[in-house]
Structures are given as C-alpha cells and as structure tokens.
C-alpha cells in the first residue's frame, strides 16, 4: 500500500514524458478516497517523505488516511500540508494521487481543468 502514490506519480511522469528532474515544479495532492468501502489511501506518510525529497509540494486532505490508520499528524510530520477539505486539497493540483480514478468533481477542481 505504501507505494501506490509513488506508482501513480511514476505513471503520470511516463504518460506526460516528464523528466524526474522537473517534478519539483509540481503540486501533488491526495484527497480522501470517497467510494464506499475504500479504505486504502494513495499517499502514505512514507510516500510524502519520498515526494518531498524530490522537491514536490504535497498537500493531503484532512482525514485522508484515517481509514488506513494514518493520521493528519503523521502526514504533517512527513512534510505534507494538511488541507481542511477536498476543494482546498485539489486547488492548484498538478498531480492528484488516488487509489481509484478521480471523480468528475475532483477533476474539475484541479488547475488543469481551469486552463
């Protein structure tokens, strides 16, 4: 489970042919999974540490890791900014880390949707 977010980032980089060196310019966001029965989370505190080491700004929606027994304090200690809600978490996102495909409303809230 700890590598899901990192895998999503690598898939993003491969799809958009983004060199890893330029990833530091991106804003990575991890909103809470909202589908019924989904207890996984795309970004763990360990994933946050790895993304931060690459220079990626990471924002996690408050409560995003609760179903997976990971609290906001753990994410903050790893270097993530904690957003109070999904809209704030997704605002200005370049990369959205999700276990399942983002909902249409989540996509609409990202920076790319406003371009």
N, C-alpha and C positions, 0 to 999 in steps of 0.2 A: 504494500500500500504506500510506502514512503516514496517510491519512485514514480508514482503516477503523474504528479505535477511536472517532474523533470522530463518524463517521456512526452507529455503534452507540449512542453517547451521545445524539445528536440524535433517533434513532428512539425510544429509551427515553423521552426527555423528551416527545416527541409522543404516544406511546401513553398515558403516565400524566399527560399535561397538566401537567407540572411546569414552572413558570416557570424560566428560566435563572438568575434571581437566587437561587433556592433550592437550586441544585445544590451549593452549597458544603457543605451538610449531608450529602452522600452520601459513601460509601466506594466507590471504584472499584477493581475487582480484575481482573487479567489473568493467568489461569493459562496454562500451556503448552498448545498445541494437541496433542492426543493421537491424532488419527486418522492412520492410515497414509498416508504421502505428503504430509501437510500441512506445508508449510514456511513458510507465512505466519504472522504474529503480529498480533493485533488492536490492540495498543498498541505504538507505537514510542517511542523517547526524545522525539521531537518532539511526539507526541500527549501524552505525560506532561507536558511543559512547558506545553502549552495547557490541559490539565485542571487542573494546579496553579495556573495563572494565574486560573482560575475559582474557586479555593479548594477543589477536590476533592482529597481524600486518595487517593493512588494506591499500590496495592501490586501488585508484579509477582512471579510465581513465579520462583525462580532457574532460569536456563536457558531461560526462555520465549522469548527472542529468538534463541537460538543458531542455529537452523536458518535464520534470516533474517539471519545475520551481525551480530547486535546483542547485545552482552554485558551482563552484570549491571552492570558499572561505568558503562556509558553510561546505563542506566536510573537508577542511583543519582545520577549527576551531574545528571540531568534533574529529580531530586526525588522519585523513587519509593522506597518502602520495598521491600526485597527479602525475600520470604518463602522459607523453606527448602523448602517443599513445597506441594502443591496444597491440602491441608486448611487449612493456615495462611493461604495466599493467599485462600481463599474465605471463611474465617471472618469474620463481621460484614459481608459484602459487601452493599451496596445495589444496585450495578451490576456486572455481570460482562461484561467485554469479550471477545468470542470472534469468530473468523472464521466458524466454523460453530456450529450450535446446541449449547448446553452438554449434556454427558452427564447422565443422571439422577443419578449420584452427585455431580456438580458442583452441580446444582441443590439437592440435599438438603443440601449443606454450607453453603448461604447462610443469611443471617439470616432472610430471608422464609420459608424452609422450616420454620424453627423456631417461627414465630408461631402 
